[in-house]
């Protein structure tokens, strides 16, 4: 799935948590944070600490895989942009 914003991350986390059969409280305990934090992230809060988000995603068997945006790379090539 392509993730474009905090709402997408929250949806992935919620879906992963539910697939694992975990409650928000259980995930919060595993991550070392509060249930309110889990609720906020699952709701798309843009202010969540990235280290906790990554830890939460690991607990629900998800990983972050960052790759170049092929459309942006192609546009840059067409416009004569060089490699950065």
CNS distance restraints for C-alpha pairs under 8 A (distance, minus, plus):
assign (resid   3 and name CA) (resid   8 and name CA) 5.52 0.50 0.50
assign (resid   3 and name CA) (resid   9 and name CA) 6.54 0.50 0.50
assign (resid   4 and name CA) (resid   8 and name CA) 6.45 0.50 0.50
assign (resid   5 and name CA) (resid   9 and name CA) 6.67 0.50 0.50
assign (resid   5 and name CA) (resid  44 and name CA) 7.99 0.50 0.50
assign (resid   6 and name CA) (resid  10 and name CA) 6.13 0.50 0.50
assign (resid   6 and name CA) (resid  41 and name CA) 7.65 0.50 0.50
assign (resid   6 and name CA) (resid  44 and name CA) 4.76 0.50 0.50
assign (resid   6 and name CA) (resid  45 and name CA) 6.19 0.50 0.50
assign (resid   6 and name CA) (resid  46 and name CA) 5.34 0.50 0.50
assign (resid   7 and name CA) (resid  11 and name CA) 6.20 0.50 0.50
assign (resid   7 and name CA) (resid  42 and name CA) 7.34 0.50 0.50
assign (resid   7 and name CA) (resid  43 and name CA) 6.49 0.50 0.50
assign (resid   7 and name CA) (resid  44 and name CA) 3.82 0.50 0.50
assign (resid   7 and name CA) (resid  45 and name CA) 7.16 0.50 0.50
assign (resid   7 and name CA) (resid  46 and name CA) 7.99 0.50 0.50
assign (resid   8 and name CA) (resid  12 and name CA) 6.26 0.50 0.50
assign (resid   8 and name CA) (resid  44 and name CA) 7.17 0.50 0.50
assign (resid   9 and name CA) (resid  13 and name CA) 6.16 0.50 0.50
assign (resid   9 and name CA) (resid  41 and name CA) 7.77 0.50 0.50
assign (resid   9 and name CA) (resid  42 and name CA) 7.49 0.50 0.50
assign (resid   9 and name CA) (resid  44 and name CA) 7.04 0.50 0.50
assign (resid  10 and name CA) (resid  14 and name CA) 6.10 0.50 0.50
assign (resid  10 and name CA) (resid  41 and name CA) 5.24 0.50 0.50
assign (resid  10 and name CA) (resid  42 and name CA) 3.78 0.50 0.50
assign (resid  10 and name CA) (resid  43 and name CA) 5.88 0.50 0.50
assign (resid  10 and name CA) (resid  44 and name CA) 5.08 0.50 0.50
assign (resid  10 and name CA) (resid  45 and name CA) 7.83 0.50 0.50
assign (resid  11 and name CA) (resid  15 and name CA) 6.06 0.50 0.50
assign (resid  11 and name CA) (resid  42 and name CA) 5.93 0.50 0.50
assign (resid  11 and name CA) (resid  43 and name CA) 7.63 0.50 0.50
assign (resid  11 and name CA) (resid  44 and name CA) 7.67 0.50 0.50
assign (resid  12 and name CA) (resid  16 and name CA) 5.98 0.50 0.50
assign (resid  13 and name CA) (resid  17 and name CA) 5.98 0.50 0.50
assign (resid  13 and name CA) (resid  42 and name CA) 6.40 0.50 0.50
assign (resid  13 and name CA) (resid  56 and name CA) 7.39 0.50 0.50
assign (resid  13 and name CA) (resid  57 and name CA) 6.10 0.50 0.50
assign (resid  13 and name CA) (resid  60 and name CA) 7.19 0.50 0.50
assign (resid  14 and name CA) (resid  18 and name CA) 6.13 0.50 0.50
assign (resid  14 and name CA) (resid  42 and name CA) 5.73 0.50 0.50
assign (resid  15 and name CA) (resid  19 and name CA) 6.15 0.50 0.50
assign (resid  16 and name CA) (resid  20 and name CA) 6.30 0.50 0.50
assign (resid  16 and name CA) (resid  57 and name CA) 7.72 0.50 0.50
assign (resid  16 and name CA) (resid  60 and name CA) 5.05 0.50 0.50
assign (resid  16 and name CA) (resid  61 and name CA) 7.15 0.50 0.50
assign (resid  16 and name CA) (resid  62 and name CA) 7.28 0.50 0.50
assign (resid  17 and name CA) (resid  21 and name CA) 6.34 0.50 0.50
assign (resid  17 and name CA) (resid  22 and name CA) 5.40 0.50 0.50
assign (resid  17 and name CA) (resid  23 and name CA) 7.20 0.50 0.50
assign (resid  17 and name CA) (resid  24 and name CA) 7.73 0.50 0.50
assign (resid  17 and name CA) (resid  27 and name CA) 7.36 0.50 0.50
assign (resid  17 and name CA) (resid  60 and name CA) 5.40 0.50 0.50
assign (resid  18 and name CA) (resid  22 and name CA) 5.84 0.50 0.50
assign (resid  18 and name CA) (resid  23 and name CA) 7.37 0.50 0.50
assign (resid  19 and name CA) (resid  60 and name CA) 7.81 0.50 0.50
assign (resid  20 and name CA) (resid  60 and name CA) 6.28 0.50 0.50
assign (resid  22 and name CA) (resid  26 and name CA) 5.87 0.50 0.50
assign (resid  22 and name CA) (resid  27 and name CA) 6.34 0.50 0.50
assign (resid  23 and name CA) (resid  27 and name CA) 6.32 0.50 0.50
assign (resid  24 and name CA) (resid  28 and name CA) 6.07 0.50 0.50
assign (resid  24 and name CA) (resid  35 and name CA) 5.75 0.50 0.50
assign (resid  24 and name CA) (resid  38 and name CA) 6.18 0.50 0.50
assign (resid  24 and name CA) (resid  39 and name CA) 7.17 0.50 0.50
assign (resid  25 and name CA) (resid  29 and name CA) 6.21 0.50 0.50
assign (resid  25 and name CA) (resid  34 and name CA) 7.34 0.50 0.50
assign (resid  25 and name CA) (resid  35 and name CA) 5.04 0.50 0.50
assign (resid  26 and name CA) (resid  30 and name CA) 6.23 0.50 0.50
assign (resid  27 and name CA) (resid  31 and name CA) 6.10 0.50 0.50
assign (resid  27 and name CA) (resid  35 and name CA) 7.77 0.50 0.50
assign (resid  27 and name CA) (resid  38 and name CA) 7.52 0.50 0.50
assign (resid  27 and name CA) (resid  56 and name CA) 7.11 0.50 0.50
assign (resid  27 and name CA) (resid  59 and name CA) 7.49 0.50 0.50
assign (resid  28 and name CA) (resid  32 and name CA) 5.88 0.50 0.50
assign (resid  28 and name CA) (resid  33 and name CA) 4.98 0.50 0.50
assign (resid  28 and name CA) (resid  34 and name CA) 5.15 0.50 0.50
assign (resid  28 and name CA) (resid  35 and name CA) 5.18 0.50 0.50
assign (resid  28 and name CA) (resid  37 and name CA) 7.48 0.50 0.50
assign (resid  28 and name CA) (resid  38 and name CA) 6.21 0.50 0.50
assign (resid  29 and name CA) (resid  33 and name CA) 6.15 0.50 0.50
assign (resid  29 and name CA) (resid  34 and name CA) 7.04 0.50 0.50
assign (resid  29 and name CA) (resid  35 and name CA) 7.94 0.50 0.50
assign (resid  30 and name CA) (resid  56 and name CA) 7.94 0.50 0.50
assign (resid  30 and name CA) (resid  59 and name CA) 7.47 0.50 0.50
assign (resid  31 and name CA) (resid  52 and name CA) 6.80 0.50 0.50
assign (resid  31 and name CA) (resid  55 and name CA) 6.22 0.50 0.50
assign (resid  31 and name CA) (resid  56 and name CA) 5.76 0.50 0.50
assign (resid  31 and name CA) (resid  59 and name CA) 7.63 0.50 0.50
assign (resid  33 and name CA) (resid  37 and name CA) 6.65 0.50 0.50
assign (resid  33 and name CA) (resid  38 and name CA) 7.91 0.50 0.50
assign (resid  34 and name CA) (resid  38 and name CA) 6.74 0.50 0.50
assign (resid  35 and name CA) (resid  39 and name CA) 6.21 0.50 0.50
assign (resid  36 and name CA) (resid  40 and name CA) 6.13 0.50 0.50
assign (resid  37 and name CA) (resid  41 and name CA) 6.19 0.50 0.50
assign (resid  37 and name CA) (resid  48 and name CA) 7.81 0.50 0.50
assign (resid  38 and name CA) (resid  42 and name CA) 6.02 0.50 0.50
assign (resid  39 and name CA) (resid  43 and name CA) 6.10 0.50 0.50
assign (resid  40 and name CA) (resid  44 and name CA) 6.46 0.50 0.50
assign (resid  40 and name CA) (resid  45 and name CA) 5.35 0.50 0.50
assign (resid  40 and name CA) (resid  48 and name CA) 7.95 0.50 0.50
assign (resid  41 and name CA) (resid  45 and name CA) 5.03 0.50 0.50
assign (resid  41 and name CA) (resid  46 and name CA) 7.72 0.50 0.50
assign (resid  41 and name CA) (resid  48 and name CA) 6.44 0.50 0.50
assign (resid  41 and name CA) (resid  53 and name CA) 7.88 0.50 0.50
assign (resid  48 and name CA) (resid  52 and name CA) 7.53 0.50 0.50
assign (resid  48 and name CA) (resid  53 and name CA) 6.94 0.50 0.50
assign (resid  49 and name CA) (resid  53 and name CA) 6.32 0.50 0.50
assign (resid  50 and name CA) (resid  54 and name CA) 6.06 0.50 0.50
assign (resid  51 and name CA) (resid  55 and name CA) 6.21 0.50 0.50
assign (resid  52 and name CA) (resid  56 and name CA) 6.03 0.50 0.50
assign (resid  53 and name CA) (resid  57 and name CA) 6.14 0.50 0.50
assign (resid  54 and name CA) (resid  58 and name CA) 6.27 0.50 0.50
assign (resid  54 and name CA) (resid  63 and name CA) 7.65 0.50 0.50
assign (resid  54 and name CA) (resid  64 and name CA) 7.62 0.50 0.50
assign (resid  55 and name CA) (resid  59 and name CA) 6.43 0.50 0.50
assign (resid  56 and name CA) (resid  60 and name CA) 6.68 0.50 0.50
assign (resid  57 and name CA) (resid  61 and name CA) 6.37 0.50 0.50
assign (resid  57 and name CA) (resid  62 and name CA) 5.02 0.50 0.50
assign (resid  57 and name CA) (resid  63 and name CA) 6.38 0.50 0.50
assign (resid  58 and name CA) (resid  62 and name CA) 5.28 0.50 0.50
assign (resid  58 and name CA) (resid  63 and name CA) 6.16 0.50 0.50
assign (resid  68 and name CA) (resid  73 and name CA) 7.36 0.50 0.50
assign (resid  69 and name CA) (resid  73 and name CA) 6.31 0.50 0.50
assign (resid  70 and name CA) (resid  74 and name CA) 6.06 0.50 0.50
assign (resid  71 and name CA) (resid  75 and name CA) 6.13 0.50 0.50
assign (resid  72 and name CA) (resid  76 and name CA) 6.09 0.50 0.50
assign (resid  73 and name CA) (resid  77 and name CA) 6.22 0.50 0.50
assign (resid  74 and name CA) (resid  78 and name CA) 6.17 0.50 0.50
assign (resid  75 and name CA) (resid  79 and name CA) 6.14 0.50 0.50
assign (resid  76 and name CA) (resid  80 and name CA) 6.24 0.50 0.50
assign (resid  76 and name CA) (resid  81 and name CA) 4.91 0.50 0.50
assign (resid  76 and name CA) (resid  82 and name CA) 7.47 0.50 0.50
assign (resid  77 and name CA) (resid  81 and name CA) 5.41 0.50 0.50
assign (resid  77 and name CA) (resid  82 and name CA) 7.01 0.50 0.50
